[in-house]
Amino acid sequence: MAHVVTQSCCNDASCVAVCPVDCIHPTPNEPGYGSAEMLYIDPVGCIDCGACIDACPVDAIVPDYDLTPETARYEEINAAFYTNRDHQAPAPERPVAEAVQVSDRALLRVAIVGSGPSGCYAAESLLSRIGPAVEISFFEKLATPFGLIRFGVAPDHQGTKAVAALFQKTASRKNVDFYLNVEVGTHLTHDDLLAHHDAVIYAVGAPADCALGIPGEDLPGSHSATEFVAWYNGHPDHAHRTFDLSGERAVIIGNGNVALDVARVLVAGTAELTKTDIAPHALEALSESRIREVLVVGRRGPAQAAYTNPELLALGYLPGVNVAVQDEEVAREALAGGLTDPIEGMKAGIVAEFAAAPQTPGYKRIALRYLLSPIEVLGDGRVEGIRLVRNELIQDVDGRSRAAPTTVVEDVECGLVLRSVGYRGIPVAGIPVSGARSTMLNDGGRVLEPDSGRPMSGVYTVGWIKRGPSGVIGTNKACAAETVDKLVDDFHSGRLAAPGGGRQDLRRLVAERRPESIDYDGWKAIDAHERRLGRESGRPRVKLVDTASMIEIASSAAISG
């Protein structure tokens, strides 16, 4: 008997720490951890003790005898990871600092800009390392906390959102303050933060999307998937956008997990969407959508697609939806060479099963298309189609496959094009970004001066703005711990300048600069309001999308409290 990790795995590795027989991999100290689709339990080594089940924050681990038809394949997925797996020497363990001794100064004060998973993991790491001798101030430009959990995770992935319970515990600590609806760079400056804290951690993610760089990309009806996801998740900056859902076909360029999220939402029935926390305006618009088919287009073959096996596998269980794959596109990849990686092999195998599966008449379709790249969005005044070029896989000298265009083109009629080809960071509060991924130049989380390459005093970074858009929610835990190690070491060594102002001084400054700021008690009032609306309509919550309404609810709670 063994335990099995399933789809909702968040990769935060809480299970790794409690496993008594070291049978959960990759661990944060192994080279493949940062790029792993999920964590895997070795079916041979597992002793069925159940410690991992208790530690998992998203209920992703189950005994093999509790697997359902939808999750049964995960027994195979877990075992596949250990097929022909060479032993990987772990990276050196991070040195553990003394838990209480923090320097000749009695208190460490840290500002965290951004309240998503990376920022929350950084706070928890600080609290576990320093305990009551640290004070943390979160600054979030939106009126609600937790970033990606609220505005990035697909509404039908409620299990993944459960990790927010961990962050709520962190946020409720007495030595943690939240300043929501406060934008650093607008209401407060970087210097303001350093005047009241020993250090500042930027956890602002990579909110900008990447462009295709092709003609017609700016036509009405062509959007980034980032905008669409923000719209259906109720982001206040995107809640009033409109998307033309009147056509029968949509095309998504890119085939990562976000592309699959968008495809599922576009073909989901109203009955499925009403079980989620999708934003009310999106629920209404999607209930009237005429879209019957979504093409998900990738430039390489099935095995090299960016989506993960769990997300791919889940497509096969969507009610009322066929998953279609062209046989020749699977065959063309097979001709390019054998697959030695078992995870890639499983990905190709699942796609081949979709290609062979019968299609049910009358169902909506998600068509997975491969070895195609967009070269032009077509239309006279608005999107009417997209032109794709056929690619072929070529082996580089290092044995890797790359996509090279041929002369074969294909025009596809559609009324909506969504690009999902990556994310990039943007400068915040005067801290620049650079490089292909537009990240803050850093050394293990210490932000560096762009010209000299020397560390900027008291400035640190975590998450996607640190390492680029890679990994999943739990990957941020190890990333944050690395940064906190550097910060604590700098504090121990006396390299951080003492702030001139304290906690009460900061509260007065924020009240003066941003009277509309919301604290964590205000968020709890908003949260309770949304959940109450959800109970009335049989949903997890009904999201508020108007910042003014949220401010009013938070203010009323403060007055009554």
C-alpha positions as CSV (number, residue, x, y, z in Angstrom):
1,M,0.0,0.0,0.0
2,A,1.3,3.5,-0.8
3,H,0.3,7.1,-0.8
4,V,-0.2,9.1,-4.0
5,V,0.3,12.8,-4.8
6,T,-2.6,14.1,-7.0
7,Q,-3.5,17.1,-9.2
8,S,-3.8,19.8,-6.6
9,C,-0.1,19.5,-5.4
10,C,1.3,22.9,-4.7
11,N,4.9,21.9,-4.4
12,D,5.6,23.7,-1.1
13,A,7.3,20.5,0.2
14,S,5.6,20.5,3.6
15,C,5.2,16.8,3.0
16,V,9.0,16.3,2.4
17,A,9.9,17.6,5.8
18,V,7.7,15.1,7.7
19,C,8.4,11.9,5.6
20,P,10.4,9.5,7.8
21,V,11.7,7.4,4.9
22,D,12.7,10.2,2.4
23,C,10.3,8.9,-0.3
24,I,9.0,12.2,-1.6
25,H,10.9,13.9,-4.4
26,P,12.2,16.2,-5.7
27,T,13.1,17.9,-2.5
28,P,13.9,21.6,-2.4
29,N,17.6,20.7,-2.1
30,E,17.5,18.7,-5.4
31,P,18.4,20.3,-8.7
32,G,15.1,19.4,-10.4
33,Y,12.8,20.9,-7.7
34,G,12.3,24.3,-9.2
35,S,11.1,23.0,-12.6
36,A,9.1,20.0,-11.3
37,E,5.5,19.6,-12.3
38,M,4.6,18.3,-8.9
39,L,6.1,16.2,-6.1
40,Y,6.0,12.4,-6.3
41,I,5.8,9.6,-3.7
42,D,8.0,6.5,-4.4
43,P,5.6,3.6,-4.3
44,V,8.3,1.2,-3.2
45,G,9.7,3.4,-0.4
46,C,6.4,4.6,1.1
47,I,5.5,3.0,4.4
48,D,1.9,4.3,4.5
49,C,2.4,6.3,7.7
50,G,0.1,9.1,6.7
51,A,2.4,12.0,7.9
52,C,2.4,13.6,4.5
53,I,-1.4,13.6,4.4
54,D,-1.5,15.7,7.6
55,A,1.2,18.1,6.3
56,C,-0.3,18.8,2.9
57,P,-1.9,22.2,2.8
58,V,-4.1,21.4,-0.2
59,D,-5.2,17.8,0.4
60,A,-3.4,16.6,-2.6
61,I,-2.1,13.3,-1.0
62,V,-4.4,10.3,-0.7
63,P,-3.9,6.6,0.0
64,D,-3.9,4.5,-3.2
65,Y,-7.1,2.8,-2.1
66,D,-8.9,6.2,-2.1
67,L,-8.1,7.0,-5.7
68,T,-11.2,7.8,-7.8
69,P,-11.5,7.2,-11.6
70,E,-10.4,10.8,-12.1
71,T,-7.3,10.4,-9.9
72,A,-6.4,6.8,-10.5
73,R,-3.8,7.7,-13.2
74,Y,-1.7,9.5,-10.5
75,E,-0.5,6.2,-9.2
76,E,1.2,5.7,-12.6
77,I,2.4,9.3,-12.7
78,N,4.0,9.0,-9.3
79,A,5.7,5.8,-10.2
80,A,6.9,7.1,-13.6
81,F,9.0,9.7,-11.9
82,Y,11.1,7.0,-10.3
83,T,11.6,5.1,-13.6
84,N,15.3,5.0,-14.4
85,R,15.8,7.9,-12.1
86,D,19.4,8.6,-11.4
87,H,20.3,9.6,-7.9
88,Q,20.7,13.4,-7.8
89,A,23.1,14.8,-5.4
90,P,21.3,17.3,-3.3
91,A,22.3,20.9,-3.2
92,P,24.2,22.0,-0.1
93,E,21.8,22.4,2.9
94,R,21.2,26.0,3.8
95,P,22.9,27.0,7.0
96,V,20.5,27.3,9.9
97,A,20.9,30.5,11.9
98,E,20.2,30.9,15.6
99,A,16.5,31.3,16.1
100,V,16.6,34.1,18.7
101,Q,19.9,35.9,18.6
102,V,19.4,38.5,15.8
103,S,22.2,41.1,16.4
104,D,22.9,43.8,18.9
105,R,19.6,45.4,17.8
106,A,16.5,43.9,19.5
107,L,14.1,44.1,16.6
108,L,14.1,43.4,12.9
109,R,11.6,45.3,10.9
110,V,10.8,44.1,7.3
111,A,8.5,45.6,4.6
112,I,7.1,43.1,2.1
113,V,5.8,44.7,-1.1
114,G,3.2,42.3,-2.5
115,S,1.0,39.9,-0.6
116,G,0.9,36.9,-2.9
117,P,2.4,33.4,-2.2
118,S,6.1,34.5,-2.5
119,G,5.6,37.4,0.0
120,C,3.6,35.3,2.4
121,Y,6.2,32.5,2.3
122,A,8.9,35.1,3.0
123,A,6.9,36.3,6.0
124,E,6.5,32.8,7.4
125,S,10.2,32.1,6.9
126,L,11.0,35.3,8.8
127,L,8.6,34.4,11.6
128,S,10.0,30.9,11.9
129,R,13.6,32.2,12.0
130,I,13.2,35.2,14.2
131,G,10.0,34.7,16.0
132,P,8.6,37.6,18.1
133,A,11.8,39.7,17.4
134,V,10.6,40.6,13.9
135,E,7.8,43.0,12.8
136,I,6.5,42.7,9.2
137,S,4.6,45.2,7.2
138,F,2.8,44.0,4.0
139,F,2.0,46.6,1.3
140,E,-0.5,45.6,-1.4
141,K,-1.8,47.9,-4.1
142,L,-5.1,46.0,-4.3
143,A,-7.8,46.0,-1.7
144,T,-7.5,42.2,-1.1
145,P,-4.5,40.1,-0.2
146,F,-2.9,36.8,-1.5
147,G,-2.4,37.9,-5.1
148,L,-2.2,34.8,-7.4
149,I,-4.4,32.8,-5.1
150,R,-7.3,35.2,-5.8
151,F,-6.5,36.5,-9.2
152,G,-4.5,33.8,-10.9
153,V,-5.6,30.3,-9.9
154,A,-8.5,29.1,-12.1
155,P,-11.9,29.2,-10.4
156,D,-12.4,25.5,-10.9
157,H,-9.3,24.8,-8.9
158,Q,-10.7,25.4,-5.4
159,G,-8.3,22.7,-3.9
160,T,-5.3,24.8,-5.0
161,K,-6.8,27.9,-3.4
162,A,-6.8,26.0,0.0
163,V,-3.2,27.0,0.5
164,A,-4.5,30.5,1.4
165,A,-5.4,29.0,4.9
166,L,-1.6,28.9,5.6
167,F,-1.2,32.5,4.6
168,Q,-4.2,33.5,6.8
169,K,-2.4,32.1,9.8
170,T,0.7,34.1,8.9
171,A,-1.4,37.3,8.4
172,S,-3.1,37.0,11.7
173,R,0.1,37.2,13.8
174,K,0.3,40.1,16.1
175,N,3.6,41.3,14.7
176,V,2.3,41.4,11.1
177,D,0.6,44.5,9.7
178,F,-1.3,44.7,6.4
179,Y,-1.6,47.9,4.3
180,L,-4.0,47.0,1.5
181,N,-5.0,49.4,-1.2
182,V,-1.6,51.1,-0.8
183,E,0.7,51.3,-3.8
184,V,4.4,51.6,-3.2
185,G,5.7,54.0,-5.8
186,T,2.5,56.0,-5.7
187,H,1.4,56.5,-2.1
188,L,4.7,55.6,-0.5
189,T,8.2,55.7,-1.9
190,H,11.0,53.1,-1.6
191,D,12.8,55.6,0.7
192,D,9.7,55.8,2.9
193,L,9.8,52.0,3.4
194,L,13.5,52.1,4.3
195,A,12.9,54.9,6.8
196,H,10.6,52.6,8.8
197,H,12.2,49.2,8.2
198,D,15.6,47.5,8.2
199,A,14.9,45.9,4.9
200,V,12.4,45.7,2.0
201,I,11.4,42.5,0.2
202,Y,9.9,43.0,-3.3
203,A,7.4,40.2,-4.0
204,V,5.6,41.8,-6.9
205,G,5.5,39.0,-9.4
206,A,5.6,39.3,-13.2
207,P,2.3,41.0,-14.1
208,A,3.1,42.0,-17.7
209,D,2.5,39.6,-20.6
210,C,4.7,38.9,-23.6
211,A,3.6,39.9,-27.1
212,L,3.7,37.7,-30.2
213,G,5.2,40.4,-32.3
214,I,3.1,39.6,-35.4
215,P,0.9,41.7,-37.7
216,G,-2.7,42.1,-36.6
217,E,-1.9,41.4,-32.9
218,D,-3.6,44.6,-31.8
219,L,-6.9,44.0,-33.6
220,P,-10.0,44.1,-31.5
221,G,-10.7,40.5,-30.4
222,S,-7.0,39.8,-29.8
223,H,-6.0,39.9,-26.1
224,S,-3.5,38.5,-23.7
225,A,-4.6,35.5,-21.6
226,T,-3.4,37.6,-18.6
227,E,-6.2,40.0,-19.2
228,F,-8.8,37.3,-19.7
229,V,-7.7,35.5,-16.5
230,A,-7.8,38.7,-14.5
231,W,-11.3,39.4,-15.9
232,Y,-12.9,36.1,-15.0
233,N,-11.1,36.1,-11.6
234,G,-12.5,39.6,-10.7
235,H,-9.4,41.7,-10.7
236,P,-10.7,45.3,-10.1
237,D,-8.5,46.7,-12.9
238,H,-10.0,44.3,-15.5
239,A,-13.6,43.7,-14.2
240,H,-15.1,46.1,-16.7
241,R,-13.4,44.7,-19.8
242,T,-15.4,43.0,-22.5
243,F,-14.5,40.0,-24.6
244,D,-16.3,39.0,-27.7
245,L,-17.7,35.5,-27.1
246,S,-20.1,35.6,-30.0
247,G,-18.1,33.5,-32.4
248,E,-18.0,29.7,-32.3
249,R,-14.2,29.3,-32.2
250,A,-11.4,30.8,-30.0
251,V,-7.7,30.3,-30.5
252,I,-5.2,30.3,-27.6
253,I,-1.5,30.7,-28.6
254,G,0.7,28.9,-26.1
255,N,0.1,25.6,-24.3
256,G,1.1,26.0,-20.7
257,N,-1.2,25.5,-17.7
258,V,-2.7,29.0,-18.0
259,A,-3.7,28.2,-21.6
260,L,-5.5,25.1,-20.4
261,D,-7.1,27.1,-17.6
262,V,-8.5,29.5,-20.2
263,A,-9.6,26.8,-22.5
264,R,-11.5,25.0,-19.7
265,V,-13.3,28.2,-18.6
266,L,-14.3,29.0,-22.2
267,V,-16.0,25.6,-22.7
268,A,-17.3,25.1,-19.2
269,G,-21.1,24.9,-18.8
270,T,-23.0,27.3,-16.5
271,A,-23.7,24.4,-14.1
272,E,-19.9,23.9,-13.6
273,L,-19.0,27.6,-13.3
274,T,-21.7,28.3,-10.7
275,K,-19.9,25.9,-8.4
276,T,-16.8,28.2,-8.4
277,D,-15.8,31.6,-7.3
278,I,-15.6,33.0,-10.8
279,A,-16.5,36.7,-10.9
280,P,-20.2,37.5,-11.3
281,H,-19.8,39.5,-14.5
282,A,-17.7,36.7,-16.1
283,L,-20.3,34.1,-15.1
284,E,-23.0,36.1,-16.8
285,A,-21.0,36.7,-20.0
286,L,-19.8,33.1,-20.2
287,S,-23.3,31.7,-19.7
288,E,-24.3,33.5,-22.9
289,S,-21.1,32.6,-24.8
290,R,-21.5,30.9,-28.3
291,I,-18.0,29.4,-28.3
292,R,-18.1,25.7,-29.1
293,E,-14.4,25.0,-29.9
294,V,-11.1,26.2,-28.5
295,L,-7.8,25.6,-30.2
296,V,-4.8,25.4,-28.0
297,V,-1.7,26.0,-30.2
298,G,1.8,25.0,-29.3
299,R,5.0,25.5,-31.4
300,R,6.5,22.2,-30.5
301,G,5.2,18.6,-30.0
302,P,3.1,17.0,-27.3
303,A,6.0,15.9,-25.1
304,Q,7.6,19.4,-25.1
305,A,4.4,21.3,-24.2
306,A,4.6,23.6,-21.2
307,Y,1.5,22.3,-19.5
308,T,1.9,19.7,-16.8
309,N,0.6,16.1,-16.8
310,P,-1.9,16.8,-14.1
311,E,-3.5,19.6,-16.0
312,L,-3.4,17.7,-19.2
313,L,-5.0,14.6,-17.7
314,A,-7.8,16.7,-16.2
315,L,-9.0,17.7,-19.6
316,G,-10.3,14.2,-20.2
317,Y,-12.8,14.5,-17.4
318,L,-14.5,17.7,-18.4
319,P,-18.3,17.1,-18.7
320,G,-19.7,17.7,-22.2
321,V,-16.3,18.3,-23.7
322,N,-14.3,16.4,-26.3
323,V,-10.5,16.7,-26.4
324,A,-9.3,16.4,-30.0
325,V,-5.8,15.8,-31.3
326,Q,-4.7,15.3,-34.9
327,D,-3.0,11.9,-35.4
328,E,-0.4,13.3,-37.8
329,E,0.8,15.9,-35.3
330,V,1.5,13.1,-32.7
331,A,3.1,11.0,-35.4
332,R,5.4,13.9,-36.6
333,E,6.8,14.3,-33.1
334,A,7.4,10.5,-32.8
335,L,9.5,10.7,-36.0
336,A,11.8,13.3,-34.4
337,G,13.3,10.8,-31.9
338,G,12.5,8.7,-28.9
339,L,11.7,10.1,-25.5
340,T,13.9,9.2,-22.5
341,D,12.3,11.3,-19.8
342,P,9.4,9.4,-18.3
343,I,7.4,12.5,-17.5
344,E,7.6,13.7,-21.1
345,G,6.8,10.2,-22.2
346,M,3.7,10.2,-20.1
347,K,2.7,13.6,-21.5
348,A,3.0,12.3,-25.1
349,G,1.2,9.1,-24.1
350,I,-1.8,11.0,-22.7
351,V,-2.0,13.1,-25.9
352,A,-1.9,10.0,-28.0
353,E,-4.8,8.6,-26.0
354,F,-6.8,11.7,-26.7
355,A,-6.0,11.3,-30.4
356,A,-7.4,7.8,-30.4
357,A,-10.5,8.5,-28.2
358,P,-13.9,8.6,-29.9
359,Q,-15.6,12.0,-30.2
360,T,-19.1,12.4,-28.8
361,P,-21.4,14.2,-31.2
362,G,-22.8,17.5,-29.8
363,Y,-20.0,18.1,-27.3
364,K,-17.9,21.2,-27.2
365,R,-14.3,20.7,-28.2
366,I,-10.8,21.6,-26.9
367,A,-8.5,20.9,-29.8
368,L,-4.8,20.5,-28.9
369,R,-2.7,21.6,-31.9
370,Y,1.0,21.1,-32.1
371,L,4.0,22.1,-34.2
372,L,2.4,25.4,-35.2
373,S,3.4,29.0,-34.7
374,P,1.3,32.2,-35.4
375,I,2.5,34.5,-38.1
376,E,-0.5,36.9,-38.5
377,V,-3.8,37.7,-36.9
378,L,-6.3,38.1,-39.7
379,G,-9.2,40.5,-40.0
380,D,-10.6,43.7,-41.4
381,G,-11.2,45.9,-38.3
382,R,-11.4,43.0,-35.9
383,V,-10.2,39.4,-35.5
384,E,-11.6,37.1,-38.1
385,G,-8.9,34.4,-38.1
386,I,-5.2,33.6,-37.5
387,R,-2.5,32.3,-39.9
388,L,-0.3,29.6,-38.6
389,V,2.9,28.1,-40.0
390,R,3.8,24.4,-39.7
391,N,6.9,23.6,-37.7
392,E,9.2,20.6,-37.8
393,L,11.3,19.4,-34.9
394,I,15.0,19.6,-35.4
395,Q,17.7,18.0,-33.1
396,D,20.4,20.5,-32.0
397,V,23.9,19.3,-31.4
398,D,23.2,18.9,-27.7
399,G,20.3,16.5,-28.5
400,R,17.5,19.0,-27.7
401,S,14.6,19.4,-30.0
402,R,13.7,22.8,-31.4
403,A,10.9,24.0,-33.7
404,A,11.8,25.3,-37.1
405,P,9.2,26.8,-39.5
406,T,8.4,25.2,-42.8
407,T,6.7,26.7,-45.8
408,V,3.3,25.2,-45.0
409,V,0.7,27.6,-43.6
410,E,-2.8,27.2,-42.3
411,D,-5.5,29.8,-41.9
412,V,-8.0,29.2,-39.0
413,E,-11.3,31.1,-38.7
414,C,-12.0,32.5,-35.2
415,G,-13.4,35.4,-33.5
416,L,-11.2,35.5,-30.4
417,V,-7.4,35.1,-30.1
418,L,-5.7,34.9,-26.7
419,R,-1.9,34.8,-26.3
420,S,-0.4,32.9,-23.5
421,V,3.3,33.0,-24.2
422,G,4.9,34.1,-21.0
423,Y,5.1,36.9,-18.4
424,R,7.6,39.6,-17.5
425,G,8.3,41.9,-14.6
426,I,7.9,45.6,-14.5
427,P,9.9,48.2,-12.4
428,V,8.4,49.1,-9.0
429,A,9.2,52.2,-6.9
430,G,12.3,52.9,-9.0
431,I,13.8,49.5,-8.6
432,P,14.7,48.5,-12.2
433,V,14.3,45.2,-14.0
434,S,16.5,43.7,-16.7
435,G,17.2,40.6,-18.7
436,A,15.0,38.5,-21.0
437,R,12.6,37.8,-18.1
438,S,12.6,41.4,-16.8
439,T,13.5,40.4,-13.3
440,M,15.3,42.4,-10.5
441,L,19.0,41.8,-10.8
442,N,19.8,39.8,-7.7
443,D,22.2,37.3,-6.1
444,G,20.2,34.7,-4.3
445,G,17.6,37.4,-3.4
446,R,19.9,40.3,-2.7
447,V,19.0,43.0,-5.2
448,L,22.0,44.3,-7.0
449,E,22.9,47.7,-8.4
450,P,22.6,47.4,-12.2
451,D,25.8,49.4,-12.9
452,S,28.1,48.2,-10.2
453,G,26.7,44.8,-9.4
454,R,27.0,45.5,-5.7
455,P,24.1,44.7,-3.3
456,M,21.6,47.5,-2.7
457,S,21.5,48.1,1.0
458,G,18.4,46.5,2.6
459,V,16.7,45.5,-0.7
460,Y,15.7,42.0,-1.5
461,T,13.4,40.1,-3.8
462,V,11.4,36.8,-4.0
463,G,9.1,35.0,-6.4
464,W,8.8,35.6,-10.1
465,I,10.3,39.1,-10.0
466,K,13.4,37.4,-8.6
467,R,13.7,34.2,-10.7
468,G,11.3,34.7,-13.6
469,P,8.0,33.1,-14.3
470,S,8.8,29.5,-13.3
471,G,7.5,26.9,-10.9
472,V,4.1,26.8,-9.1
473,I,2.7,28.2,-5.9
474,G,4.8,26.1,-3.5
475,T,8.0,26.6,-5.4
476,N,8.0,30.1,-3.8
477,K,8.6,28.6,-0.4
478,A,12.2,27.5,-1.0
479,C,12.8,30.7,-3.1
480,A,11.6,32.8,-0.2
481,A,13.7,30.9,2.3
482,E,16.8,31.5,0.3
483,T,16.2,35.3,0.3
484,V,15.4,35.3,4.0
485,D,18.7,33.5,4.7
486,K,20.5,36.4,3.0
487,L,18.5,39.1,4.8
488,V,19.0,37.5,8.2
489,D,22.7,37.1,7.6
490,D,23.0,40.8,6.6
491,F,21.1,41.7,9.8
492,H,23.4,39.5,11.9
493,S,26.4,41.0,10.3
494,G,25.3,44.6,10.9
495,R,24.9,45.4,7.2
496,L,21.4,46.8,7.5
497,A,20.9,50.5,8.5
498,A,18.6,51.0,11.5
499,P,15.3,52.7,10.5
500,G,14.5,56.1,12.0
501,G,10.7,55.4,12.4
502,G,8.8,52.6,14.0
503,R,5.5,50.8,13.7
504,Q,3.3,53.6,15.0
505,D,5.2,56.2,12.9
506,L,4.4,54.1,9.8
507,R,0.7,53.8,10.7
508,R,0.5,57.6,11.0
509,L,2.3,58.1,7.7
510,V,0.0,55.7,5.8
511,A,-3.1,57.2,7.3
512,E,-1.9,60.6,6.1
513,R,-0.8,59.5,2.6
514,R,-3.6,56.9,1.9
515,P,-6.6,57.4,4.2
516,E,-8.4,54.7,2.1
517,S,-5.9,52.0,3.2
518,I,-7.4,48.7,4.5
519,D,-5.9,46.6,7.3
520,Y,-6.2,42.9,7.8
521,D,-9.3,43.3,9.9
522,G,-10.8,45.2,7.0
523,W,-10.0,42.3,4.7
524,K,-11.6,39.8,7.1
525,A,-14.8,41.9,6.9
526,I,-14.6,41.8,3.1
527,D,-13.9,38.1,3.1
528,A,-16.9,37.4,5.4
529,H,-19.1,39.5,3.2
530,E,-18.1,37.6,0.1
531,R,-18.5,34.2,1.8
532,R,-22.0,35.2,3.1
533,L,-23.0,36.1,-0.5
534,G,-21.6,32.7,-1.6
535,R,-23.6,30.7,0.9
536,E,-26.8,32.5,-0.3
537,S,-26.1,31.4,-3.9
538,G,-24.5,28.0,-3.2
539,R,-21.0,29.1,-4.2
540,P,-17.7,29.3,-2.3
541,R,-17.9,33.1,-2.4
542,V,-19.2,35.9,-4.6
543,K,-16.3,38.2,-5.3
544,L,-16.5,41.9,-5.0
545,V,-14.8,43.7,-7.9
546,D,-15.4,47.3,-7.0
547,T,-12.7,48.8,-4.7
548,A,-15.0,51.5,-3.4
549,S,-17.4,48.9,-2.1
550,M,-14.6,47.0,-0.4
551,I,-13.4,50.2,1.3
552,E,-16.9,50.9,2.5
553,I,-17.3,47.4,4.0
554,A,-13.9,47.5,5.6
555,S,-14.6,51.0,7.0
556,S,-18.0,50.0,8.4
557,A,-16.4,47.0,10.2
558,A,-13.7,49.3,11.7
559,I,-16.4,51.7,13.0
560,S,-18.6,48.9,14.4
561,G,-15.6,47.1,15.9
